[in-house]
Structures are given as C-alpha cells and as structure tokens.
C-alpha cells in the first residue's frame, strides 16, 4: 500500500511539473506574439520606433527616432528576454557617446507596450517612459497563394524584379568590407522607396530596411551579415508583416555584390510550400553614419 501511494505521489508530482512547464511555455508563446514586431510612440513631436524580434525567449531588434532613414539614428536592441508579462532588454547606442547601453523593462497590456528606461543610463532628451502602440496604418498584404495566382504561376518560384533582367553591372565587382558598406542605400523612389541602413558594429554589420520609414509595419531588421571577398550575405527579418506572414515570422536571405555605387541584391524567401525570389539594385551610400 505504501509503495502504491509513493508511486501515485510521484506521478502526481510529475504531472504538476509537466503542467507548470506547459503553462510557462504557453505564457511565453503568448507573450512572444504580443511583443514581436513594430511599435511606435510620439513624444514631444518626435516619433520613436522599436522593431522587436523574438526567437524562443530571446529578444533583439532595432530602435530609431526622428529620421529612421538616417544611419546615425540607428541603435540596437540587445540582450533581451521575455518575462512573465513583458520583456527586458538593452538599447546599445552606436554613436560612441556615454552611456553605451541603457537598460529597459517593458510590460504588455491591452495591446500596448509600456517601456521604462533606467534613469542612471538614460540619454539626455530621451523620455524616461514610452507608451507604444501598433500603428493604425497597417498596409494590406497579399497572401502567398494570392500573389502566385495573380501571376498565373502554378509551380516553381516567383521572381519579383526591381531591376533590369538580366542585370548588367557597370563594372567589375568590388571587394567589400564594413566601412565600404556602412551608410544609407536606396532602391526605387517616392514615399515607398526602400531605405537600407547598414551600420558597422565592431568588426561586423547590423542594419534595417524601411519604406516608408515612419511606419513600423514597413520595417525589417537586417541580421546575420557575412562578407566573403566581393560577396555580402544577410537576412531581412519579417516579424509581423510582409508577403508570407500568414506562415509566421520569416526571413529573406539576401546576397549582394557591389560595382560603382550599385549594390545588386538578390533575395530568396521560403514561405510555406512556395519560394519567392527578389532582384533589385540599391544606390549608395547616400548618407554616412558620421556627423
């Protein structure tokens, strides 16, 4: 009898542990979906934008204000993690001024994100608190199946080209390095033109693409940069918007070469059973990260 109760008690204990772990996983998933993506706040006439990337419990991303198409305005969200009802992270400033990092604690409630910055590591003129929300100007986006159907493509990849096909470079490919690439590169024109911002961080690169650059829905952090001779590779991260978002967060894998201020960019994204390829040419750098 004693062994029976001991085994039963152990089984109940295991069930309680498994139930608690399941509850924590569910709460974490709920918090991740509530946190990920773009947020905006307007404070004293200045627009502040956070784009948050969530992978399991880790949080990264970017922050910018005033003019997010200006490389000097870009800062990084790093060392972040989800908490019970929100998140915590650090803003890493890239301008060399002190402090180099600012601790931030956030809470999600009623579809809004409240952030509080540590007072001892706050920049002059930077608000102590942000009350952020999703921008109401969410652009309509086609599903992958709608896009393929509109092009009459039954099988194989879809190519979205923003350059002459096949592309002819103006010269030979040039050797690449972070100082060569750092700055603002632009594709297309008008309000929706795409701003690719590259910043050197240590020996590597980080960045963001936006267009328009005042609406957090039309942002994508740039990550996983690698340079091999005359070839650049990186990922364009989509957390909450873009063709294929119905399958969840995804990345465009980009490969680029440079010739006489033309950065030829080819992208591949796998969304569900379909493959979408992109081809475009960026011009730059039009702005640098310096003063």
C-alpha positions as CSV (number, residue, x, y, z in Angstrom):
1,X,0.0,0.0,0.0
2,X,2.8,2.3,0.9
3,X,4.5,1.7,-2.4
4,X,1.3,2.4,-4.3
5,X,0.9,5.8,-2.6
6,X,4.5,6.6,-3.1
7,X,4.2,5.8,-6.9
8,X,0.9,7.8,-7.0
9,X,2.5,10.8,-5.3
10,X,5.5,10.7,-7.7
11,X,3.2,10.5,-10.7
12,X,1.1,13.5,-9.4
13,X,4.4,15.4,-8.8
14,X,5.5,14.7,-12.4
15,X,2.1,15.8,-13.7
16,X,2.3,19.0,-11.7
17,X,5.8,19.7,-13.1
18,X,4.7,19.0,-16.6
19,X,1.6,21.1,-16.2
20,X,3.7,24.0,-14.9
21,X,6.2,23.7,-17.7
22,X,3.3,23.7,-20.2
23,X,1.8,26.7,-18.6
24,X,5.1,28.6,-18.8
25,X,5.6,27.6,-22.4
26,X,2.1,28.8,-23.3
27,X,2.5,32.1,-21.4
28,X,5.9,32.6,-23.2
29,X,4.4,31.9,-26.6
30,X,1.6,34.3,-25.9
31,X,4.0,37.0,-24.7
32,X,6.2,36.5,-27.8
33,X,3.3,37.0,-30.2
34,X,2.2,40.1,-28.2
35,X,5.7,41.6,-28.2
36,X,7.2,40.8,-31.6
37,X,7.1,43.4,-34.5
38,X,6.9,47.1,-34.8
39,X,5.9,49.7,-32.1
40,X,5.7,53.5,-32.2
41,X,5.3,56.3,-29.8
42,X,5.1,60.1,-30.4
43,X,6.7,62.2,-27.6
44,X,7.1,66.0,-27.8
45,X,6.8,66.0,-31.6
46,X,9.3,63.1,-32.1
47,X,8.4,59.7,-33.4
48,X,10.2,56.8,-31.7
49,X,10.1,53.3,-33.3
50,X,11.1,49.9,-31.9
51,X,11.2,46.8,-34.0
52,X,11.4,43.7,-31.8
53,X,12.5,40.3,-33.0
54,X,11.6,37.3,-30.7
55,X,13.2,33.9,-31.1
56,X,12.0,31.5,-28.3
57,X,12.6,33.7,-25.2
58,X,15.4,35.9,-26.7
59,X,14.6,39.5,-27.8
60,X,16.7,41.6,-30.2
61,X,15.8,44.3,-32.7
62,X,16.4,48.0,-33.5
63,X,15.4,51.4,-32.2
64,X,15.4,54.7,-34.0
65,X,13.9,58.2,-33.7
66,X,13.3,61.4,-35.6
67,X,14.5,60.0,-39.0
68,X,14.9,56.3,-39.3
69,X,16.4,56.6,-42.7
70,X,19.5,58.3,-41.2
71,X,22.2,55.8,-40.3
72,X,23.3,58.0,-37.3
73,X,19.9,57.5,-35.7
74,X,20.0,53.7,-35.6
75,X,20.5,51.9,-32.2
76,X,20.3,48.2,-31.4
77,X,18.1,46.2,-29.1
78,X,20.2,43.5,-27.5
79,X,20.5,41.1,-24.6
80,X,16.7,40.9,-24.3
81,X,14.5,38.2,-22.9
82,X,10.8,37.7,-22.3
83,X,9.4,38.0,-18.8
84,X,6.1,36.9,-17.3
85,X,4.1,39.9,-18.7
86,X,6.6,41.6,-21.0
87,X,10.3,41.8,-21.6
88,X,13.6,43.4,-20.7
89,X,16.5,44.4,-22.9
90,X,19.3,46.9,-23.5
91,X,19.5,49.6,-26.1
92,X,23.0,49.7,-27.5
93,X,24.0,53.1,-28.8
94,X,26.3,53.2,-31.8
95,X,27.5,56.8,-31.7
96,X,30.3,56.3,-29.2
97,X,28.8,58.6,-26.6
98,X,28.2,57.6,-23.0
99,X,26.4,55.6,-21.7
100,X,26.9,52.9,-24.3
101,X,23.9,50.9,-23.1
102,X,20.6,51.7,-21.5
103,X,18.6,49.1,-19.6
104,X,14.9,48.8,-20.4
105,X,12.0,47.0,-18.8
106,X,8.7,46.5,-20.6
107,X,5.1,45.4,-20.0
108,X,2.4,44.4,-22.4
109,X,-1.2,45.1,-21.6
110,X,-4.3,45.8,-23.6
111,X,-2.4,45.8,-26.9
112,X,0.1,48.4,-25.8
113,X,3.7,48.2,-24.8
114,X,5.0,50.3,-21.9
115,X,8.8,50.7,-21.6
116,X,10.7,52.2,-18.7
117,X,14.3,53.2,-19.1
118,X,16.8,53.0,-16.3
119,X,17.3,56.6,-15.1
120,X,21.1,56.2,-14.4
121,X,21.8,55.2,-18.0
122,X,19.4,57.4,-20.0
123,X,20.5,59.7,-22.7
124,X,19.8,63.5,-22.4
125,X,16.4,64.3,-24.0
126,X,15.3,60.7,-24.1
127,X,12.0,60.0,-22.4
128,X,12.1,58.0,-19.2
129,X,9.0,56.1,-20.3
130,X,7.5,55.1,-23.6
131,X,3.8,54.2,-24.2
132,X,4.0,52.4,-27.5
133,X,1.2,51.1,-29.7
134,X,0.8,49.4,-33.1
135,X,0.5,52.0,-35.9
136,X,-3.1,52.0,-37.3
137,X,-1.7,52.4,-40.9
138,X,-1.2,48.7,-41.4
139,X,-0.7,48.1,-45.2
140,X,-2.7,45.4,-46.9
141,X,-0.6,42.5,-48.0
142,X,-1.5,39.6,-50.3
143,X,-1.1,36.1,-49.2
144,X,1.5,33.9,-51.0
145,X,-1.3,32.0,-52.8
146,X,-3.0,35.2,-53.9
147,X,0.3,36.5,-55.2
148,X,1.1,33.4,-57.2
149,X,-2.5,33.2,-58.5
150,X,-2.4,36.8,-59.7
151,X,0.8,36.0,-61.7
152,X,-0.6,32.7,-63.1
153,X,2.2,30.6,-61.6
154,X,1.2,27.1,-60.8
155,X,4.6,25.7,-59.8
156,X,8.2,26.8,-59.3
157,X,9.5,30.1,-57.8
158,X,8.1,33.6,-58.3
159,X,10.7,36.3,-59.3
160,X,9.9,39.9,-58.2
161,X,12.3,42.0,-60.1
162,X,13.1,45.7,-59.4
163,X,16.0,45.9,-61.9
164,X,16.6,45.1,-65.5
165,X,16.7,41.3,-66.0
166,X,19.3,40.1,-66.6
167,X,21.2,42.7,-64.6
168,X,24.4,44.2,-66.1
169,X,26.8,45.6,-63.6
170,X,28.5,48.9,-64.6
171,X,31.9,47.4,-63.8
172,X,33.7,44.6,-62.1
173,X,32.7,43.5,-58.6
174,X,34.5,45.4,-55.9
175,X,36.0,43.9,-52.7
176,X,33.7,44.5,-49.7
177,X,34.2,45.5,-46.1
178,X,32.1,47.1,-43.3
179,X,33.5,50.6,-43.9
180,X,32.7,50.3,-47.6
181,X,29.1,49.3,-47.0
182,X,28.2,51.4,-44.0
183,X,25.6,54.1,-44.7
184,X,22.3,54.5,-46.5
185,X,21.4,52.7,-49.7
186,X,18.2,53.3,-51.6
187,X,16.0,51.4,-54.1
188,X,13.2,53.0,-56.1
189,X,11.6,56.4,-55.5
190,X,8.6,58.2,-54.0
191,X,7.2,57.7,-50.5
192,X,7.6,53.9,-50.6
193,X,11.2,53.8,-51.6
194,X,13.3,51.3,-49.7
195,X,16.0,52.6,-47.3
196,X,18.7,50.0,-46.5
197,X,20.7,51.3,-43.5
198,X,24.0,49.4,-42.7
199,X,25.9,50.2,-39.5
200,X,29.3,48.8,-38.6
201,X,29.3,47.2,-35.1
202,X,32.7,46.0,-34.0
203,X,34.1,44.0,-37.0
204,X,30.6,43.2,-38.4
205,X,27.4,44.9,-39.7
206,X,23.9,45.3,-38.5
207,X,21.0,47.3,-40.0
208,X,17.4,47.9,-41.0
209,X,15.4,48.3,-44.2
210,X,12.3,50.6,-44.1
211,X,10.0,52.3,-46.5
212,X,8.2,54.5,-45.5
213,X,10.4,55.0,-42.5
214,X,7.8,56.5,-40.2
215,X,5.6,53.4,-40.1
216,X,6.8,50.4,-38.1
217,X,4.8,48.0,-40.2
218,X,7.2,48.7,-43.1
219,X,10.4,47.8,-41.3
220,X,12.7,44.8,-41.4
221,X,15.8,44.4,-39.2
222,X,18.9,43.2,-41.0
223,X,20.9,40.4,-39.4
224,X,23.4,37.6,-39.9
225,X,25.8,39.6,-42.1
226,X,28.8,37.9,-43.7
227,X,31.3,39.2,-46.2
228,X,33.3,36.8,-48.4
229,X,35.6,38.7,-50.8
230,X,33.2,40.6,-53.1
231,X,30.0,39.0,-51.8
232,X,27.8,40.1,-49.0
233,X,25.1,37.9,-47.4
234,X,22.5,38.9,-44.8
235,X,18.9,38.2,-43.7
236,X,15.9,40.6,-43.9
237,X,13.8,39.7,-40.9
238,X,10.0,39.9,-41.1
239,X,8.3,39.6,-37.7
240,X,4.7,40.8,-38.2
241,X,4.2,41.9,-41.9
242,X,5.2,41.0,-45.4
243,X,4.2,38.6,-48.2
244,X,4.1,35.2,-46.5
245,X,3.5,36.4,-42.9
246,X,0.5,34.1,-42.8
247,X,3.0,31.3,-42.2
248,X,4.6,33.2,-39.3
249,X,7.8,35.2,-38.9
250,X,10.3,34.6,-41.8
251,X,13.5,35.9,-43.3
252,X,14.6,36.9,-46.8
253,X,18.1,35.5,-47.4
254,X,20.0,38.2,-49.4
255,X,23.1,38.0,-51.5
256,X,24.7,41.2,-52.9
257,X,27.7,42.4,-54.9
258,X,28.9,46.0,-55.4
259,X,30.0,47.8,-58.6
260,X,30.4,51.6,-58.8
261,X,27.8,52.5,-56.2
262,X,25.3,49.9,-57.4
263,X,24.6,47.1,-54.8
264,X,23.0,44.3,-56.7
265,X,20.7,42.4,-54.3
266,X,19.2,39.0,-54.8
267,X,16.8,37.6,-52.2
268,X,15.2,34.2,-51.6
269,X,12.4,33.5,-49.1
270,X,10.7,30.2,-48.4
271,X,7.1,30.7,-47.3
272,X,5.2,27.5,-46.8
273,X,5.4,25.4,-50.0
274,X,6.4,28.4,-52.2
275,X,9.6,30.2,-53.0
276,X,9.8,33.9,-53.7
277,X,12.9,35.5,-55.3
278,X,13.8,39.1,-55.5
279,X,16.2,41.1,-57.6
280,X,16.9,44.8,-57.2
281,X,19.7,47.4,-57.3
282,X,20.5,49.7,-54.5
283,X,22.3,53.0,-54.9
284,X,24.6,54.4,-52.3
285,X,25.9,55.1,-49.8
286,X,23.8,58.4,-49.9
287,X,24.3,59.1,-46.2
288,X,27.0,58.0,-43.8
289,X,26.9,57.3,-40.1
290,X,29.2,60.2,-39.2
291,X,28.4,63.7,-38.1
